[in-house]
Amino acid sequence: MGRSPGVAAALFYGAVAALVLLGVRDVLFVYEENRCSMTYMYEYPEYLKIKLPKKISRRFPAYELYLYGEGNYAEENKNLILTGIPVLFLPGNAGSYKQVRSLGSIALRKAEDIDFKYHFNFFTVNFNEELVALYGGSLHRQTRFVHECIKVILKLYKVRREDQEFAPSSVAIVGHSMGGLVARALLTLKNFKPEFINLLITQATPHVAPVMPLDKYLTDFYTAVNNHWILKAQDVRNLTTLSVAGGFRDYQVHSGLAFLPRLSQHSSALFVVSSAVPRTWASTDHLSIVWCKELVLATIRAFFDVIDETTKQITEDPKKRMLVLNHHFVRHPAKFFEEGPETLTELKGTLIWIKIKSSKWTYTVYNESDGKYFMFPLSNHRKTYSHVHCQNSMLGTSSWIYGCLNSSSSVCLEGFDLSWKAELLPTVKVVTLKLQEYPALSNLVIYVPAINGNKFTLDCEFFKEDSRTVQLPVTHLFSFGLSSSKIVFSSAGLIYNVQLQHFCQIYQAFKIYIESHCNPHKGRKTSVYRLHVPWSHEDSITVSKVPSFTEISAKLHIAQPENDSTVVVLNIYSSVDCQYEVTIKTSFSQVLGQVIRFHGGSLPVYVISNMLLAYGGQLSALISTGQCSDFVLALARAAKPYKVDPIVNVVKFLLGPSGLPKDSKLMTPRRAFMAILLIFVSCTTCGAFAVLIIYIHYMFKVIKLHSNVRTEQNVLNMDPKHAKETSDNSNKETVKNCDSTETITEAAAASPTANRAIDNVVNSLKIHITIINLLTWIVLLSSPSLIYWFKNLRYNIRLDPDPCRTMAIILVSTLGILMNSSTTKVKSSKLSKIAAQLPLPLSAAVVAFGPMHLYRAPYFSAHLSSMCKVALLVLCTTLTLRGLAKGAPLRPEEKWKPLNNPRNRDLFFRTLQAYFSGRGLDLRKFLDTFSMNNDRPRPVAIYSDPTASAFADYEEKKKYFKTTSKAERSC
């Protein structure tokens, strides 16, 4: 029964660990059919280093600027006679400047296709692969270097192109990961001119907040950048920004972080997820977003379309730039981009005109020798139907659907080109028109060109919106997939819209099963399923053969805004002879995956919070019972998150945001020197490095103490005979705590009183284990700055700025006291009761501030340790003032005070026994004074070293001892 709390705790935490692993599995292993292709170079990539001014090189010795090239193009640019359009690539966290090669190579191939009518010069920055996502101290330095690089780049064109009319006055920037944030931070610099940047494309950049807020420099940098973009929107009004997120495959930066803050205030900003980008339709991981061929092609096509033919530079018109980005990244009509397309088109040619009167029409084209026009009169259909939907499996770029203006004849001479209203999907081009919005149209015209050898299908149908739109409520979050919602489409059609009611939160996750039933047909098309999220561009598309049974994952990257009433829609683009059955269930594993994906960064906060609660429970138990519980038991009893979360939520709502050790000296010259040395290390190198050193030192101390405790427990478990033999063979053994030694005999250890002394040591060990757990998280959360410092050690031995320096000084200056303390001092300290009450408010503070500022969590732990150290320091100071900490002899009247405390009396008797046995003296002569009975007065020796100071004047104090009786001697 005594172990039941430990067993229950083990089962509970085992279940929690299993759920966490299940969620992590869903995050790391994303099962999607659509995958990116890799980009290949046709020639060997070369990187020409740009010589920077000496002043810049001295200020930024670790950074470099390169120009990308291949083959002849690289040879031509060695003299830096540049005639292209400058584009600057900024790598992200631990990113290489060579990641520019995918963009640069495809841009070069595109320029070759048009005989270098336009071309781009791709520059790239070497940030020395710094870990800026983990350490924010160098972000401002990177931003200032990029500013200098832009000025150097523009100066190259001004110097080398004096004879050219239009030299570039701005650059386009492509930033991957944290490189995109550095690009946005350029606008916060005092001397930076906003007109230096005209187009900014970020790839998997966490714009909203850092993935792990590990230091204040990182969070302060984010605050400064986002506040500037919100409060000084006029600085970015002419800057066109595109943020591309990787989708669910990117487990490092979830797509919600890539959303540009206050997007509605900037009409020239756009956010998309790669799975929704036309002609890409695939999720990318954090690195493959740089070399994903489909996504790189879309980016390069957009670059060439934003060129002004007059200046041969990127257009200065922000509206055109946004039109281009929407064309390539949001809705692609399967036509080449045109800035102002002429919608009214003359339909000429001696083609065949065929009038279609039915509401459903299918036409399969194969080896068509003559082009044809199919004309659908709209007057009859307007009375019965509200919409018309057409699909074209020919994925060319020519126009194919028109609206005829008030024509009553059998032919149409001119019409509106409705192909710009179409949308490109993986296997078809589709267009859905609301007839009410086109009252002037008399006919709908479908154009079929003359082809040879290519086979494609055209489908059109008129329908009522109510007949193709159904509402399907999603299942409850805690249904665990046991219940489901189902809808069956009995009628055959080309399009169905399933509105998923109450699907609006990021923690919701579902599995959608679509079963198709089709009539036998050899030329049947595939079905396309699109999960459309109206409040953000994060659609996902699945292509499936029919008949089939398809499983789709439904999850959100961004929750529904407060004032948005739209719903998530599942669009089914099907064949005319198919019927569908749609079933939706809650996916518990994907729910856990969403929790891990969006809130996994807060896990250290709650771990530290629970440890603080466990530590408080240990202190309370030590004060009330004199015994310290095990860490696991304390965690099971005291670590209850419901104590913390309600307090935090209410406040946030209201505010809106081996041996038997003895008590030795707590401070010695050696320990003081070590503390001063580590403080010096933290001030001159890296604070996290000093924390790591003291942590390792503490760890070895605890391991050694644990080994000694196990040895003493093994001695106690020996049988009496063996213990006596051991006592005869060995008079003593050395017993050590963290830094103290004591000489006792095995015979003394065999005494029942030794159990209580060992209990004290075990209690101290339990406290130290809890503190080691807390320190472990402190070390882990401070490790990013340590890694950054070590990586850049060749440039500067001192980390500046250092987010851990203050915390390191606090820990180093006091941890030496704590690691050499024991529960004896803790229980005797008047501040221990106060210290026992601190973990709960500190746990609440950790949970309140930790998720958004993870770097603050170690400070709360450090402050708790510091409070305990203050209590011990006060005790140490008191002992010193009384002359006890130095081990000096007491005044004669104080040396033999009664041992009123049984625990002290037992410890004193055992120590005295060890002293006399080690010197061959007979203790039985003094049993009258030192007997174990509790009704006699007893001498006391409260010394740091009882053997050395309590009995130094033994011969002098013989008169205080009386001869014992035979009865007492027999005892």
Secondary structure, 3 states (H helix, E strand, C coil): CCCHHHHHHHHHHHHHHHHHHHHHHHHHCCCCCCCCCECCCCCCEEEEECCCCHHHHHHCCCCEEEEEEEHHHHHHHHHCCCCCEEEEEECCCCCCHHHHHHHHHHHHHHHHHCCCCCCEEEEEEECCCCCCCCCHHHHHHHHHHHHHHHHHHHHHHHHHCCCCCCCCCCEEEEEECHHHHHHHHHHHCCCCCHHHEEEEEEECCCCCCCCCCCCHHHHHHHHHHHHHHHHCHHHHCCCEEEEEECCCCCCCCCHHHHCCCCHHHCCCEEEEEHHHCCCCCCCCCCCHHHHEHHHHHHHHHHHHHCEECCCCEECCCHHHHHHHHHHHHCCCCCCCCCCCCCCEEECCCCCEEEECCCCEEEEEEECCCCCEEEEEECHHHHCCCCEEEEEECCCCCCCCEEEEECCCCCCCCEEEEHHHHCEECCCCEEEEEEHHHCCCEEEEEEEECCCCCCEEEEEEEEECHHHHEEEEECCCHHHCCCCEEEEEECCCCCEEEEEEECCCCCCCEEEEEEEEEECCCCCCCCEEEEEECCCCECCEEEEECCCCEEEEEEECCCCCCCCCCCCEEEEEECCCCEEEEEEEEECHHHHHHHHHHHHHHHHHHHHHHHHHHHHHHHHHHHHHHCCCCCHHHHHHHHCCHHHCHHHHHHHHHHHCCCCCCCCCCCCCHHHHHHHHHHHHHHHHCCHHHHHHHHHHHHHHHHHHHHHHHHHHHHHHCCCHHHHHHHHHHCCCEEEECCCCEEEECHHHHCCCHHHHHHHHHHHHHHHHHHHHHHHHHHHHHHHHHHHHHHHCCCCCCCCCCCCCHHHHHHHHHHHHHHHCCCHHHHHHCCCHHHHHHCHHHHHHHHHHHCCCCHHHHHHHHHHHHHHHHHHHHHHHHHHHHCCCCCCCCCCHHHHCCCCCCHHHHHHHHHHHHHHHHHCCCCHHHHHHHHCCCCCCCCCCCCCCCHHHHCCCCCHHHHHHCCCCCHHHHHC
